[in-house]
Amino acid sequence: MADPERDHGFIYDHQGRVDVLRSPFFELNLEIDHTIDDYVDRILFTLTTAIDEHQIFEQWRVIQHPPTPSPPAREERSMLIAKISHRQLLSLSQISCTLFATLNFRATKLSTISYLVECSLMADMAKEIVETNGLSNVITVLKGKIEEIDLPVTHVDVIISEWMGYFLLFENMLNTVLYARDKWLIHNGIVLPDKTSLYLTAIEDAEYKEDKIEFWNKVYGFDMSCIKKQAMMEPLVDTVDQNQIVTNCLLLKTMDISKMVAGDVSFTVPFKLVAERNDYIHAFVAYFDVAFTKCHKLMGFSTGPRSKTTHWKQTVLYLEDVLTICEGEALIGSMSVEPNKKNPRDIDIMLKYSLNGRRCQPPRFLGLIEPRAAEDWLMRIEKTIDGMYYPSKRRVIILAFLFDGEAEHWWLGQ
């Protein structure tokens, strides 16, 4: 019996040919396969060589579906390239032409009939590439919107798309994918990726907030705080250092692309984030995971702070106030997400939250006459206010609020 480690990850059948389905070499290795391109580039030459060896002994045929096919009984589908031979593939490259180049060109030796839909001028370039490489018999490029074009077939077996936007849903093309799924995908067909999950966590980010947000309070001596208000309204897309994470990372929502409907992108979900250390919280951070569960082996990727950076990065939602939280305390709230009424490709996000931590209640001044008590209170409250980055205009308000007893009576009498 062959030793996969000794034979560089290959297992051979009784005729001495590489067994593509059983060889560990062809499995996704996250240590070296950082992207789909990395994975395909690594296995492509060996895969095509192994297929050519099999073709010496077996006859391959190109099979197309009749105009009105009856749903065939098929084995469980796999995204392993060797498993999608003899099938018709729809790549919604209006969403990603790169995805088309990665997944479709690699399947040409396997007789997969592919249709690329692209609405931009990139369609002309893609068509030229197809013709130049002699792939017109297996790849058809269709220029236009998916809602407006006509496919030369009635159904397809697989739909591949990279529809995800920032925060998963901002400027996404999910509705286009669902439209194509409902119109062309056969019964029990595959949509890839088929599962996405949205997560939420909270971070400490005093330095950035001070430099980029509080900066607008006074710019070269001018009050530009109106811009600060707008900056607080707009989520920031940026890379977050995992060391900034203060709480657990909570799953908010999972979407099954093969079953969901368009209305599922509007939702309200509760959350409970528990602090993993004593720290300040300046912002919430949202990110998403993508999964390919219909493959021979579960695979996918994450856009989170603890994963390899992607072009989606993370979405940072800054808080107007700074929260002081201790380990084990819970930040409780809810998040509502829905498409913007004026522009459905934009999304409106509403966060409601509360924290009742022991550090959230600064010491109150009771108006005692002992000078040391007043001095201790001033020192403690100054430390708290500085740490929470309260602007100077709001400090008087919060300090007055903390007056109690005789001190409150004195304040109200002023």
N, C-alpha and C positions, 0 to 999 in steps of 0.2 A: 504494500500500500504506500502511496506517495506521502511524503511528509511536507505539508504546506510551507513550513518554515524553511526546510532544506531546499525546496523547489520554488522558493521566492513567491509563495502564496498561490501556487497552481495545484489543482487536483485534476487527474487525467482519467479518462474513461478506459474501457477494456481494449479499445483500439489505439490507445496512446495519444488521443486528442485532448486538448484542454477542455475541461468541463466548465463552461462559462457560468452556469448557475450555481455551482458548488465551490468554485475557487474563491478564497478570501481576497485575492488580488483585485477582484472587480467590485468589492464592497466599498462603500464610502468610508474614508478614513479622515476624520475631522482634524487630525493632527497635521495633515499635509494637504487635504482638499478643502481649502478655505472658501472656495466658490464653486459653482457648477462648472465653470470653465476649467478650473484646476482639475476637477474630477474627470471631466470628459477628456481633456488633453492627456491625462495620465493613462487612461485605459484605452483610448481610441485605437492606436496602432495595434496593440495586442488583441483587442476585441475583433477588429476587422480581419486580422490574420487567422484568429481562431475560427471565425465564421467561414473564411475561405477554405480552411481545412475541412470543415463540415460539408461544404458545398461539393467537395469531390465525391462524397458518398450519397448526398441527398439532393433531391430536386426541389427548387424553390419556385413558387408561383406568385404572381401579383393578383390579389383578389380585391375586387371592389364590390360594395354593396349594391344590390338591385335598387331601383327607385323607391320602392315601398317595402323595406325589409321587415321581416318578423323578428322580434328580439331573440337572438340565438342564445343557447345555453353555453356559457363560457366559463372557463376556470377563473379563479380569482385573478384580477388584473395586476400587473406590476409595471412600474415605471422603469425597470431595468430595460435597457434599450433592446436587448434580444427578445424581450417579451412583447414588444408592441409591433412586431413585424406583421405584415398583412392587414394593417388597420389604417383607418383614415384619421388623420390628426389635424385639428384646427388650432392654429396659433393666432391668438388675438394680438397681433403685433402692432396694432394701433396703440397697444399698451406697451409693448417692448419688442423692438426689432432685434435687440441683442439676444433676447430669449429665443427668438426664431433661429438666429444663426447658431446658437449653442445647441439647441435640442433637435432641430430639424435636419441640418446638414449632416449630423452624426448618424442619422437613421437611414440614410439613403441606400446603404447596402442591404437594408433589411426590408425593402419593398414597402415601406410605409408611405402612403399617399398623404401629403401635407398641403394644407391651404393656409397661406399667410394673408391676414387682413391688416392693412396699414393705410391710414387716411392721409398721411403727410407725403411730402415729396420723397421721403425715404423709400416709399413703395417702388418708385422708378429705379432707384439704386439697387434695391433688393432683387427686382426682376432681372436687372442686368447681371447681377452676380449669379443668379440662378442659371441664366442662359449661358454665361461665360463658362461655368463649371459643368455644363451638360446635365443639369438636374431638372430640366423642364418636365420630364416625364414623371417626376415624383413630387415636385413642389410647384404649386400654382400661387402666384401673387395676385391678390385682388386689392385694388386701390379704392378706398372709400370707407365710410363709417359702417360698422357692423350692422347697424339698424337699417341700412339702406342697400347693402349689397345682396346679391343672390349667389349662393354656392352652387357649383355644378352637380352636387349630390344632395340627397334628401337628409341624410344623417351622417354624423361623425362619431367615432368611438371615444376620442379623447379631446379635451379642450385644455390648452395650456395658456396661462396668462400671468403677467406680472402687473396686477391691477392696483397693488397697495400704494397708498400715499403716506405722507407724514401723519403721525398719530393714527396710522392705519387707514383712516377714512377721509383725510383732507385731500381734496382734488383727486380722489380715487376714481377708478373706472369699473367699480363693482357692478353697477347696474348694466353695463355693457356685457359683462361676463354672464350675468343672470339671464339677460335677453338671449344671448347665444346658446346658453344651456337649455333654456325652455324651447327654443326653436329647432335646434339641430342635434342635440346630444341624444344618442340612443338610450333605450331603457337600460339601467344599470351601467351607463357610461361613466367616464372618469373626468372630473375637473381637477386640474392641478395648478397651484396647491389647493387642497380641499379643506384645510382647517386653519383658522387664524385665531389668536388669543391676544386680548388687550390687557396690559398690566399697569399697576400704579404703585409708586413708592414716593418717599419724601426725602429731601436732601438739605444739607447745610450748604449755603452758597453766599456767604456774607461778602466775600471779596468781589465777586462778579456783580452782585446786586448793587453794591456801593459804587462801583466804577461805572456801570452801565445804566442803572435805574435812578439811584439817588443823585447821580451826576446832574440831572436836569433841574434840580432844585435851585442851583445857582451856577450858571455858565458864564464865566468871565465877568461875574458881578451882576448878571441879568437873571431874573426869575423866569425860567422856562418850564415850570412845573406842569403846565398843560400838556407838554410832550411826554412827561413822565406818566401821566394818567393814561395816555394812549399806549405807551410802551408796556404798561402793566396789563392792558387789555389784550395784547397780541402775544400768543404763546411763542416761545423761542425754540427754534430747532437747532440743537447743538449737541456736542459730545459731552457727556457727564462722566466725571471721574468716579469710579466705583467706590473710592474711599469717602466720597461725599454722602453716600447713602446712610441715612439715620434709622430708617424703619425697615420692616419686612417688605417684600415685593408681593403684592396681592393681585391675584387673577380677578379681573373685573368682568370680562365677557368673552365667550368663545363663539365663533361663527362657523357653521358647517356650510361651505359654499355649495355643496351638492344638494342641500335641502332648504336653505334659507330663502326668504323673499325680500324684496327691496325694502319693505317697511321695517325690517329687523335692524337697520342701521340707526334707527331712533330708539333710544333706550335710557332708562334711569336705573342705576345700580347703587346699592349701599357699599360702603367700605369701612374697614377698621384696620388702621395701620398702627402697629405696635413698635415702640421705640426699642432699638437694640443697644443704645448707649445714651448717656446724658449729652444733650447737644441742643443747638438751635435749629429750627426748621424755617427755611426761607422760600421753599418752592416744592410743588409736587412735580413728579416726573412720570410721564407715560411712555410706554414702548410696547411693541408687539412681537409675538412669535409666529412663525409660519411652519406648518407641518404638511408633509406628504405621506398620509397614512395609508394610501392605496398601493404603495410600493412593496416590493418583496421584503424590504426591511424599513422600519420607521425611520424617516429622516426629515430634516428641516433646518431652520436656523432661527436665531433670536436677534433682535435689534436692541437688546438691553445693555445697560452700562457694564455688565460683567461679561459681555460677549465681544467677539471681534467686531470692530466698527464697520457699519454699513453706510450707504449714502442716505438712509432714512434717519440715522443718528437717533436722538431721543427728543421728546417734546417736553419743554420745561414751562411750567405754569407758576409764575411768581405770586407770592402772597403780599398784600399791602403791609400787613404787620408781620413781625417776626415772632414765632412761637418758641417758647422755652419748654423742652420736654425732657423727662427723665426716663431712664431705662425701665421698660415694663409698662409705661403709660400708653394709653391708646388715643389716637387721633381718629375720631369717628365722623362720618359724613356720607354724602352721596354725590354722584356725578351724573349729570344729564347730558346727553349728546343727541343732536338732531341736525339735519341739513338746514343750511340757511335758507330762509324763505325767498330771498331775492336771487341768490345764486346757489343752487342745490349742490354744487361741487365744493362750496365752502361749508364749514360746520360750525355750529354754535355749541360751546361747552360751558356748562354752569356747574360750579363746585360749591357745595355747602359743607361746612365742617365745624367741629367744636372740639376743644381740648380743655379738660378740667384737671390739669396737673398741679402738683404741689408748688411748682415754680411759676405757675401761671397766676398765682395770687400774690403779688408783691406785698411786702409788709405795710400795714396801714399805720399812719401816725395818729396817735390818740390825743395829742396835745398836752402830753405830760410836761411838767415844768422843769424836770431834771435836764440840764444841758447835755449830759452824756447820752441820754436816750434820744434826744433830737439829733445829735451828731451821728450816732450809730445808724439811725434811720436814714439820714441823708446819704451816708456812705453806701448803705445797702441799696437804696433806691437808685442812686447814681450809677452804680455798677450794673444794675439790672437794665436801666434805660440805655446805657451805652452799649451793652451787649445786644440789645434788641434793635439798635440803629433807629431809634425814634427821631424823626426830624425835629428841629428846635421849636417849630410852631406848635407841635402837638405835645411837647413835654409839659408845658404849663397845664394843659387840659388833663393829662393823665395824672400828674402830681396832685392837682386839686381834687381829682376823683378819689385819691387815696387818703385824703384827710378824713378823719373820723372823730367822733366825740367832740371835745371842746375845740379841737382844731377846725372841724367842719363848721361849727357855730361861728367861729371867728371869720372863716373864709366867706361864709354867706353874708356876714355883716359888713363886708368891705364894699 
